[in-house]
Amino acid sequence: MSYIAKPSAHHPALPRNALGLTRRDYEGSMSTLCAGCGHDSITAAIIEACYEMDLPAHRIAKISGIGCSSKAPTYFLSRSHGFNSVHGRMPSVTTGANMANRDLVYIGVSGDGDTASIGLGQFCHAVRRKLNMTYIVMNNGCYGLTKGQFSATNDKNSPSKKGEANPFDAIDLCQMAIQLGAGFVARSFSGDKRQLLPLIQAAISYKGFAFIDVISPCVTFNNHPASTKSYEYVRQHNMASENKLDYVEPKEEITTEYDEGTSTSVELHDGSHLMLYKVGEGHDPRDADMAIHTIRTNASKGTIVTGLLYVNEEQQDLHDVLGTRLAYVWNQNTLPMSELCPGSKALEGINARLR
Amino acid sequence: MSGINDFVIKFATVNGSGSASANTMVAKTLFRMGIPVSPKNIFPSNIQGLPTWYEVRVSEAGYLARRDGIDLMVAMNPQTYAEDLAEVVPGGWLLYDSSMPRIWPRDDITLLPIPIAHICAKQWTDARQRQLFKNMVYVGALVELLSMDMEALKGVISDQLKGKEKLMAANLQAVELGRTYAREHFSCPLSIHARPAEGAKGKIMVTGNDAGGLAAVYGGATVCAWYPITPSTSLAEAYEKYARRLRVTKEGKRLYGIVQAEDELAAIGVAIGGGWNGARSFTATSGPGISLMSEFLGLAYFAEVPVVLFNIQRGGPSTGMPTRTGQPDIISCAYASHGDTKHVLLFPSNPTEVFSMGAEAFDLAELLQTPIMVMSDLDIGMNDWMTDPFTWDDSREQSRGKVLSAEQLEAFKTVKGKPWGRYLDVDGDAIPYRTLPGTHPSMGSFFTRGTSHDEYARYTEDGRIHARVIDRIRRKFDTAATVVPKPEIETRDKNSKVGIIYFGATRPAVIEGLDELERTGVRLNAMRLKAFPFNEDVKAFCAAHDQIFVLEQNRDAQMRSLLITEADIPATKLIPALSYDGMPTTAAFVRKTVLAHLQPEKAAAAE
């Protein structure tokens, strides 16, 4: 039995957010992933982000593909509708859901096999469509559920548990996302909640395609010392150039002192801000070319840049592109069939043109 | 046999030469004269240069099936002269461009030589005009040869040139050149010609794909995702055309969204995402797309997500014949996807039914919470059909099925006596209640998945629960059989034990074929299937007949297989009648197939 419900009772003194909800109200069922799995830390960060942002959980849709990562949505936000679709196809399902109702928050969860291999095409086209969603890849460089095969994001020469070196170059999803026109691109590490939390909050606030590639070690198959996706390796090689970063909610005032020379403030569509401290040498996340340069030069040195890599403050989303400019919920709650069906009179006119 | 208001003209031209619109004008003109016509465009998978044909059957009696035996061939393509010549019936006519000397090795037909290229070269200097107006010159000649109504033709040309009115005069000039030449050189009209009639009065002329796009607008679809594939492309384009006209609010809000997806996998994924999130949602595709969409169709079946799919069938297997018609996807659609899956199929027989069944498909998808496939084909989808006008009952209730509001969720246990479970059958019809994202702050959320789940949508690996859930979904199929359209039964002789089962585009061929048989004393009762699963009427018809022809446009008698396995009809009763050359089936095929079986000696003698 892989479904374990959590007891719903909780301590009465747990703190509550503006909606009167506790963190427990944002949890899901018990995780069935391996103990120590990086994915569980990302789950915890998503729960924390939604709690802190006072998001009504039922206004969030969580959608995934297939794999360990895609199981994760069961473990957070049990008050949200979830859709565990087919392998590599989360982006298309999310596109349809978003077209049907633009007023929900869409969190897509995928893995490196789900996104960089079987779903690479769908990933590219969701980016290109500027779908308003938060796309999180739980990236461990391997196929966990089928017992540890390399995935397309595993670094070249990084060996498997049995010691075989990976002969192929890795696909860097962040570089791809930037090149394809994603508006918000970040990389993070499941072991760095201090960095991951504000990135998730900012991604949710961002209107447009927000992508976070989270390196999330697979404790069972890809956490040996020689793996470049292990906790140890990532901790040692993490160029957390923007590790110190704050998410400031729209309602909050920016109270902290920020040093002009070492911080950048990025305003998001909902009025919230992302304060970025000391970005790596000369890195401006609003410059796509520089972002790609920073990723590549660090990769060549064996270091991993994490943090907000790129943000386009003026991106349109799919509804803007399609010309459905005003918010409109296309479901039965707000749009009755009578408004959608043109009726018999219009049909007479159509028949007349076909005579 | 042929005569006034009863003949077939065939145009043999080169793809991309502008002939298609000229040929359509001829068909439309005859239609506006009130004469039933049935045009068939036989085109290559090509944009320019390959042979293409356009047949127009004219039948005052109202027979709209394709008919072999060409009375008048307009032979404009030297590539195909030999085969085009061979198709003309003895005593028929062949019109050709005589600018270059040609030899036609037949003396049993009448030649109608017109130096079309010379006429155009004399009149126009621009190379493109010289080419395009060639078509209008032969149209002009046909006006005289066939007694076509010039005013009707003018109206048709003017409709086609909407937005390009400047071209009207030159087009009419070309028509006049053709008319004059024909009058001066031939005895007009020919014995086959047109005269105003009543049979087409009140009818419309439209393609099934145009009707399908309109059906999606009337059916309330707000999400459309598609990937270009012949012959389905024009359905999505028609949806966009009609939605732009009919689905924009006064404030300029678009009440529809269309995504041209990156492939068919994404197209069905988008459609399913939309259906899951409360929209009426659809895609359109053809055979290869069905193969690609199959995994997702299994998900929608098992997770019970409403979605509509228009399958405009073409010749398979593999890429097959992309521009020829067929009904080869019956099995692949009925059982699309791995595991135990079954899908509801609807079989419209003409554009009017594509409209009515297409709109109904959206109701059925939500009622049954499952994919509904509208099984059209290239013949219905891309050819113009003379058909009954579209109708809509404004009092019709377009039910969204069992979808719970926040209030209904809260009252569920009190009203139904059971707590709500996404996959719980509380009404005994095997249809559970669904909820949409965003409905209630603390109730009704669930996890949709293609992995096995219990009645409360929780993941399970307990085989007993799995079996219980898929049994319930199978029972839902029994409910489906009671709500899908019933077959149309035509009893020609209540004592006859011989019947024919058919569906879709073969309807005109069957009606005409059975009429011809009846004139020779052979009476068959007919049942036209409109849907799968089969309901009781289907079984009753089969029980009442001993010999039943099953007419279908595929090699493997797929519908027959479905009748055997799904309705328990004895295989020995069901006689396959299979036409799969990619062309619309003819009445002659129906007649010959039936006679070959019922009167083998006579049929052999007649051959």
Interface residues (C-beta under 8 A of the other chain):
Chain A: M1 S2 Y3 A5 P56 A57 H58 R59 A61 I63 P73 T74 S78 R79 S80 H81 G82 F83 N84 S85 V86 R89 P91 S92 V93 T94 T95 G96 A97 N98 M99 A100 N101 D103 L104 G121 Q122 C124 H125 R129 L318 H319 L322 G323 T324 R325 L326 Y328 W330 N331 Q332 N333 L335 M337 E339 L340 C341 P342 G343 S344 A346 L347 I350 N351 L354 R355
Chain B: R32 K203 I204 M205 V206 L214 V217 Y218 G219 G220 T222 V223 A225 Y242 L246 R247 E251 G252 K253 R254 L255 G257 I258 V259 A261 E262 D263 L265 A266 A267 I268 G269 V270 A271 I272 G273 G274 G275 W276 N277 G278 A279 R280 S281 E295 F296 L299 P389 F390 T391 W392 D393 D394 Q398 R400 V403 S405 T435 L436 P437 G438 T439 H440 P441 S442 S445 F446 F447 T448 R449 G450 T451 R458 Y459 T460 E461 D462
